[in-house]
Amino acid sequence: MLRTGPGVRLALILCIDPGASSPGALERSLQEMGHAPIPCDRLADAIRALESGPVELILSASRLSDGTAIDLLDRMRDQQLEIPVIVLIGYASVEDAQAAIRHGALDYVTMPPRAEALRLAVSQALRLTELRRENHDIRRQIETLRVDLAGEVLNLRQLERQAIRRALLATQGHRSRAASLLGISERTLRNKLHLSPELIVTARRGRSRV
């Protein structure tokens, strides 16, 4: 979501509406809310708009001249686009809206929409977009942290093996003395040697030098 000034937020909203009853009314309502509508009359135009750049919300009439809102939702699912869709319906088209919701639409609004109903639906949808973005960022941070921690664990293990190898060489493979030098018990050292068999070879080499 873009910012246009202190405390002001601007959302790019794709509006797929033939506007047969009141052309431009939906766009004007969104502009009054402080958003930036991208008007489209046809499904093909909307798909091109989605391919040209990201939007944060889609308002689509349930029936268009070259398709339906369900066609749009199916296309978005195929392309793995997670953009909330609000379906615009007439009072006699509730079944269309329910079918669209079954295909993944977030909500529907009857046309012409009441100002408060439209504002509420848009606000909730944009909040969902924001939460999805936050969740994505959190997952990315967790993955980065996991990789970093894995690297640290690997480095610590490497350092531990190096310390054991040096202790065994310094004590000519004498495990009791090596354990004492490392500050661990002989039993702990045996367990670590069991997990790292290559260190046993080091211990044998140490003894062969005696």
N, C-alpha and C positions, 0 to 999 in steps of 0.2 A: 504494500500500500504506500502510495507516494504522499509526501507532505508538501503543502503549498505555503505554509507559514506557521507561526507559533500556535500549536494546539489545533491546526486545521489539517484534515486528512483528505486526500483525493484518491478515489478508487476508479480504476478503469472498468467500466461495466459494458458488456456487449449486449445490445438490445436488438433482438430479432423480432420485429413487429411490423407487419404490413401497414398498420395504422389506418385501417379502413374507416374506423369510426371517428377518430380525432387524431389526424397526422401530427406527429411531433409532441403529443401531450406527455407521453411517458418520458421522453428525453428531457423535456422541460422540468418535469417533477424531479428527476434525478439531479439535474443541474441546480435546482433550488436546494437540494440536500447537500450540495457541495461536491458532487461527484462528476466524473467525465464520461458521459455515455458515448458509445460507438454504435451508431444506428446501422441496421441491416434490414433489407426487405425480404431476402431469400436465404435459404439454408446454404446454398453454394457460397454466397458472399460471406456468411458467418464462418464457414469452414476456412475460407481464405484468410479471414481476419484472425482466427485462432492460430493459423500457421505463421502469420507474419509477426506475432508478438504476444506476450502474456497478457491475459486479463484476469481479474479477480472474481468476477461474478458474471453470470449470463442470465438475462431475462428473455424468455422465448415464448412466442405465441404457440399454442398447442398444434395449430395447423397453419402451414405455410404453402405458398404456391408450388414449391418444388419438394415438399416433404413434410415431416412432422417433428415435434419436439422429441419423440421417441427415436426417430432416425438420428437426430443430433446426439442424443444420449448414447446410443449404440456406437456411433462413430467415436465419441469421446472415450468410451470404455475400451474400444479397440486400440486407441492411441494412448491409453493410460493417462488421460488428462483428469486430474482431480480438481475440477472447478465447480463450485456450487451452481446449480441451475434452478431457477424459479420459473415455473410455467405460468403463462398468462392465459386465462380462459374466460369464456363467456359464462353467463349464469347457467346456461343449459349444457355445459360441457364438463361437468364434474367427473364424469367417467373418464374423459380424456386425461384429466389431471391425475386421477388415481392410477391410471395405467402408466403415466409418465413417472410417477413416484415409484412404482414397482420396478421401473427401469433405471432408477437412480436419481431422479429429481429430488431436490431438497424440500421444496415447498411449492405451493401454487397461490396465485392471487387472481381474484376475479376482476374483469375489466368492464368499465373503467375503474381503476383502483381508488379506494379511499386513501387520502394522503397518509393518514396514520398507519393504516394497514401496510401500505407499500414501504413506509419508512421502517416499520418494525421488521418486516420480512427481509429487507435489504440489510439492515443492521445485524440481524442474526446470522445471515449468510456470510457477511464480511467478517464477522467475529469467528465463524467456523474456519474461514480461510486463514485468518491470523493464527488460530490455534494449530492448524495443520502445519503452518510455517514454523511455529515455535517448536512443535513436536519433531519436525524434521531437523531443526537445528540442534535440539537436545540429543536426538539419536546420532547425529553426526559428531557431536562433541563426545558422546559416550564411546563411539567407535574409535575416535582419535585417542581418547584416554586409554581405551583397552589396548590399542596397538602400542602406545607409549609404555604402558605398564608391562606389557608382554616383553618389550625390548629391555626394560629394566630388570625384569625377572631373569631373562636370558643372560644379561650381563652379570648379574649377581651369581648365577650358577657358574658361569665361566670363571669368574674371579675365585669362587670357592674351589673349583677343580684345580685352578692354577696354584692356589695356596696349598692344597693337599699334595699336589705333585712336588712342589718345592720342599715341603716338610718331609716327604718320603725320601727324596734324594738327599736332603741334608742329614737324615738319620740313617742312611744306608738301608732304607726299607724297614726299619724297626717301627712297627705300628704303635707300640706303647709310647715310645719317645715322640713319634710324629704327632700322636694325639695330644700329648702333653704340650708340645710346641704349638699346636693349633688351639689349645685351650678347650678341647672337647674330650669326651670319654673315649676309651678304646672301642667300646661297643658302638658308639655313634660313628666312629671312623670306619669300623667294619661295615656298618649299614651303608655308608656313603660309597665305599669301595664296591659293595654289591650292586649299587645303582649305577656306578660308573666303572665298568670292568676294565676300561683302558688304563685306569689308575693302578690296577693290580700289576700290570706290566711294568709300570714305573717303579713299584715297590720291589719287584724282582730284579730290575736293573740295578736298583740301589744296593741290594744284597750282593749282587754279582761283583760289585766294585770293592767289596770288603776283602 
